[in-house]
Amino acid sequence: MDLGRFEQIGPCAWRVAPTGAMRVPAVIFADAALIGAMDDKVFQQLTNVATLPGIVRAAYAMPDAHWGYGFPIGGVAAFDAGAGGVVSAGGVGFDISCGVRTMLSGLRLADVMAVQHKLADDLARTIPAGVGSTGRLRLDAPTTDAMLAGGARWAVGEGYGDADDLTRIEDGGCVADARPDQVSDRAKRRQRDEMGTLGSGNHYLEVQAITEVFDSATATAFGLRQGEVVVTIHCGSRGLGHQIGAEFLRDMAVAAPGHGIHLPDRELACAPIDSDLGRRYLGAMRAAINCALANRQILTHLTRKVFRHHLPEARLDLLYDVSHNTLRAETHVVDGVSRALHVHRKGATRALGPGHPDLPERLRATGQPVLIGGSMGTASYVLVGTADGEAKAFGSACHGAGRALSRHAATRQFQGRAVAEALARLGTLVRSPSWRGIAEEAPGAYKDVSAVVLAAERAGLARRVARLAPLISVKG
């Protein structure tokens, strides 16, 4: 992407002034090298987002931004219902509430390495992964609705984990105002056999070693100690979320002209927040968020069982669970005025700073853990939200490394078996039902996650706390 189209406005912050139909500027948080490597479609998609009705302040892209459907992945935009603001299914994404949770094991690296192969094999046997994977749990229609309304709280009530887990999840494990009645029967049928499964693509369960600490005080508060091991789960709402996204994108595209909305790209299909269609989408999307929270809670329970079989002393207490691919009703200060906004984060995570009222009490002093997934064989990171992050991008940060190659391009360049063997030689055991899936997710298919998180820190979005290196990666 050509830097000449941008004005640098700060360390790792670049602005595109409004032109044409743009209502607000577009802002990308990245260093020059990351922007230079981005596809031109990121520029086009972000400036298109800036044309949508009721958008507030700017359309933002995170350092891991790459081309997506409608919004760029890594896109953030807030809308005001009182100013004609809209909700866009493309601004949330198809894998609604895809997110990350990290657990503290209390184990030292040597403890895990002594059983690494057995642990990897048992996790792969226990955690269903891959396209169309199904779990042992089967939900009937009433139970599906209860899950969609209750999220992780429902899962805990069914015996998957305990109540303390809920204090370590966004929204206490359950988003309010979910509307299972707005989720189609087809979407529900797709999910009834998929609870407690990872799915495919970039979803994973990883056992990781804490290899570096950048902020010792915050790391201590989070329970992160160099040389210890954590477990991270990355997955979302599976088939249900995809079905909701597809159905509402279609309905929004059909309805847009009737609301006087001109779409620069059909993929930006949207509806006024206060319209019937907008409200129905919000209810269905919130149900999908609860589905993802319940799914990660069930996976946590299965993971704990495996660990305690091989390593009975393992704790596996939650550090935090944070979603990306969401749309949330939040209050933000804009030009000195507190405003109720609907914030889209597609491939972006909340990064709330110290003292934020939406944080659980135990995290108020430090700020929110921001969990950044890398790629197999590289690294992941724990960051923390900053005090001035709200003014930067509505309290948002990156969510991962970001793809450098499409999945198709990756399979042309890499072979799954060769990738797995190379990683094993480096100490990372990969387990997947698909060699193609491993090729698609090869480390070389992703940007440098260390450069991404450093750019996020330099931009003031979040601050690095610890670096995590993979020991075991169970992939779809």
N, C-alpha and C positions, 0 to 999 in steps of 0.2 A: 504494500500500500504506500502511496506517495505521501511523504511527510510534508511536502509543499502545500498540501491542501489544509494543513492544520496550523493553528497558532499555539505555541507552547505557553501555558498559563501557570505552570508550577512544576516541581519535580515529578516526573512521570504523570503529567496531566496535560492533555492536548484538546483544543477546542475548535469546533467548526461553527462559524457564525451562521445564523439563520439566513437562508436564501430561499427564493421560490415559495413553496407551500409550507416550509418549516415554521412552526410556531415558537420553537425554542431552540437553543443551540444543541449541538451534539458534543459530548465529551468522552474521550477515551483515556483511561488510566493505564499507562504502560510506558516502558522506555522506548527509545527510538528503534532499537533492534527488534523488539516484539512487534511494534506497529509495522515496521518494514516487512516483517514476515507474514502479516495478516493478509487474508484474501481481500480484494477490493469489494467483495460482496458485503463484508462487515461495514464498510463505509456506507454503501448504498442502503443496507437494511437499517442502520442506526439513524441515518438522516430521514429515512421513511418513517420510522417511529416518531421522530420529532414533528411530523405533520399531523399526528392524531389529535382529535378534539380533547380539550381539557387537560392536556399534559402540563405538568408543573416543573419549572426550573430548567430542566434539561433532559435529554435522552442520554443515558450513560452506558459505557461498555467497560468491562473489567479487563485486567491484564491477560486473562486466558481466553479472550473473545475469539470466536470463529463463526463461520457461516452456519445459520440454523434455518428453521422454518418461520418465516415472518420476522420475528425478532432475532437478532444474533444471539447465539449462545454466549452467555456472559452479559446479557442486556438487562438494564434496570430502568424502569420508568414509573413515575407516580402520576395519578390522575385524580382530579377533584370533581366529584359528582355535581357539585353546585355550579361548576363551570362547564357542564356538558361532558364531563369525563367519561371514559369508556373502560370496559374490561375486554381483554383480548385473549382468546384461548391460545393463540400463537405466542403471546407474551408470557405464558406459563410453561407451555411445552406439552408434549404428549405423555412423558413419564412424570405425571404430577407427583410432587413431593418426593421425587428421588432425593435421597439424603444420606447423611453419614452419621454413624454413631461409633464412638470409641469407648472401649472398656479398659479399665486398669486391672492388670492381672496380679500385681505384686510379685511376679516371678522375675528372677534374674535370667539373663541371656543363657547362661550355662544350663539352667533348669530345662528350658525349652529345647535347646540343641541336643540334649541327651535323648529326647524322644521325638525329634523333628520329623522323621520319616513316618513313624507310626501315627503321630498327631495329624500330619498332612493327609494321610490316607483315610483316617477315621473322619476327619472333617469333610472330606470330599464324599465319603459314603453317606454322611448324615445330612449334609446341606444340599438339597436339590438345586441344581444349576443347569443353565442352558435354555435354548429356545423351547418353549412349550413345556418346561419342567413343571411337575406337579408334586405336591407334598402329601403327607399322610393325613392331613386334616381335611375333612370334607364339610362344607357349610351348606345347610339348607337355606331356603329363602328367608325365614325369620331371623336366623342366626347371621346371615349376611347383612341384613339391615341393622342388626344390633352392633355388628362389627363396624359398619360404616358410620354409625352414630357415636360409637364409644372409643374407637381408636385403640391406643395402647392400654387405656383403662379397661376396655373390654378384655383385651388379651390377658392382663394381669388378673382380672376377675375369673378368667378361665384356667388360671394356674400357670400362666407363662410369665414367670418373674414375680416380683413383689412390689409393694406399694412404694418403696423407696426409689425404685426405678423412675417412677412418674415425676419425682422432683428434679430429675436430671434430663428431662425432655422438654423441648419447646412446647408451650401451651399446656404443660402438665400432662402431656400425652394424648390430649383430645382437643381438637379445634371445635369451638362453639358454632352453632348455626349450620351444621351440616344437614343436608337434605337428601337422605337415601331415596326418597320418593322421586327425586329428579334424576336419579341414575337409572339408565335404561335396563330392561331385563337382560338384554344381550351383554351389557357391560358386567352385570352381576354374575351372569352365567360364566363369563370368562374367568372370573376371580374365584369361584367357589372351590376349585381344586388347586389354586396357586398360592394359598397362604403358606407362609414359611418357606418360600423359595426365593433364590437370588435372581433368576432370570438370566438374560444374556447381555451382550454388549460390554460396556465398561463396568458392570456390576461385579462386586467381589466381596470376599471375606479374606482379610489379611491378618496374619500374626506378624507383628512389627517390633523391632528393637528401637529404643530411644537412643539415638547415636550422638545427639548434640543438643545442648540447652543454650538458648540465646538470652532468656530472661529468667534468671534463677528464682526470683521472688514469685513471679506468676506461675512458673513451673511447680514450685513447692505448693502453692495454693491449689493447683489443679491435681496434685498427686503424681506428677511426672518426674521420674528420676532417671538420670542417664544410666544406661546399662540394664534397665528393666524392660519388660515386654508389655505391649498393649495389643488389643485385638480391635480391628475396625471392620465395620460392615457398611457397604455402600449398595443400596438398592432402593426401589420405589414402589409404586402402586400397580406394577405389572400390567396385565391385560386390561384391567378395569380403567386405569388412568388413560391408557392409549385410546380406549373406546370412547370415553368421555370427551377427550380432546378432539377426536375425529368427528364425532356427532355435532358438537357445538361449533366447531369451525365451519362445518357445512351450513348450519342454521344461521350463524352470524353473517356469513357471506351473502346468503339469500336476503337477510333482513336489512343489511346495511343501507341500501338505497332508500328504503322506507323511513329510515331515521335521518336522512340527509347527510349520510357519511360517505365521503369520497375516499376510496381506498387506492393508494398508489401501488399497492400489491395485494392481490386477493388473499395471500397468506396472512395479511394483517387484519383479517376479518375480526370485527369487534361489535359490541353493542353498548349503548349507554348503560352506565352503572345502575341507574334507577329504572331501567326498562324491565319488563317481565322477563325477557330473554336474559338480560344481564343478571337479574336476581336468581334465575334458575341455574345459570352457569355457576354462580358463586356457591350456591347450595350443593351442587354436584361436585364442584372442585374441592370444597371442604370435606365432603364425604371421602373423596379420593385421598386427601391428606391423611385422614384418619385410617384409611386402608393401609397406606404406607407405614404409618406409625405402628399399627398392629402387626404388620408383616415383619418389620425390624425387631419388634418385641418377641415374636415367636422365634425368629432366627437367633436372637440373643439366648433364649432358653435352651435351644438345641446346642448352641455353641458351649454354653456352660456345662451341659451334660457331658460333652466330649472331653472338655478340659478336665473336669473333675474325675473322669475315669483314668486319665493318664497322669494328671497332676492334681491330686486332691487338695493341695494347699492353695490352688488358684482362687483369687477373689472374684475377678471379672465384675467389679463395680462400674457402673456407668460414669464416664466423665461427662459426656453430653451427647445429645442427639439433635442435629440441626438439618433442616430440609433446604434444598434448593428447588427450583421449579414450583414456585408458589405465587399466590396473589393474596396480600394481606391488607386488611383495613387497619391503618395506623395513624397516629397523630404526629405531625412533624411541624417544626417551626420554619416558616418560609418568609423571608424578609421581615423578621421580627414578629410574625403573626402565627399563632398556632392553628393548623388546618388539618381537617380530617381527610386523609388521602387513601387511595387504593394503590399499593405498591406492587408492581410486577417485578419478580426476580426470576429470570430464566437462566439457569446455569450460573446463579449467583446466590450467595448466602447472606443472611443477616449477620451483622457484626456490631452488636450493641455494646456501647462503651460503659465504663464504670458508672454506677448509680442509676442506670436505666430502670424504670419501674417495671418493665416486662421481664426482667431477669429474676430468677429465684434468689431468695435472700442470700444464700451461700455464695453467689457469684456477683453480688452487687459491688463489692469492693474492687474486684479485679476487672470486670467486664466479661463478655461472653466468649467462651471457647469457639474458635472458628476452625473447622476441621477441613483440611484441604487434601484431597486425594491426588496422588501422583500416578505413576504407571508402574507396571510390574518391573522390578529390578532397579528402579530409581529411588524415589523417596516420597513420603507424604509429610505433611506439616500440621502442627497445631499452632494457630495464631490466636490473638485475643483482640477484641474490638477496642477501638480508641475513643477518647472523649470527644474528638472533633469529627469522627466519622459520619455523624448524622448530617453535618453541613457539607460533607464531600459528596455523598451519593445516597442519602436517606438511610445511613447506617448499613451499608452493603459492602461486600468484598467478593473476591473471586471464589470459585468453588473447586478448582482443580488445575491440572496442567494445561488443558485445552489441546484439541487435536491439531497436529501439524499435517497429517495425511488423512484422507478419507479412508473408510474401511476398505473400500475396493482397491484404492491405491496401496494400502498396507499389505493386502494379500498378494499383490503383484510383486512387492519388494521383499516380503518376509515369508518364511515357512514356519508353521507353528511348532513342529517337532524340533527344528533347529533353535528356535527362540527358547523353548523350554529347556533344552540341553545346555545352552549357553548360560541361562540364568542359574541352573543347578550348579554349574561350575563356579558361579559367583556366590553360591550359598542360599539362593532363593528357590524353593521348591514350588512349582506351579502344578496345580491340579485342575483339569478342565475336561468336560466331555467332548470337546471339539478342538481339533488342531487348527481349524480355520479361525475359531474364536480367539485362540492365542495369537495367531498371525495378525488379526485385526487390532489386537490390543498390545502389540509389541511396543517396547519402550521407544523405539525410533519413530513410532507413529504419533508421538506426543511432543509438545513443546517442553522446554527445560523448566520443570516445576520450580526449581530454585530461583530462576530468573523471574518467574511469575510472582512468587511470594515476596521476593525482594522489591519488585515494582509496587506491589500492594502496600508494603511497608513504607517505601519512599513517598508514595502518594498520600499516606496518612489514613488509609482505609482500615488497616489492621496491623498488628505488630507480631513478629515472629516470637514464638515461645520455645518450640522444640521441633527437631527433625526426627523422622521415623523411617527406618529402613526395613524393607520386607524380608521376612524369613520364610513364610508360607503364603501363597496366594491361591485361593480357590476362585476360579473364574467361570463365567457362563460360556 
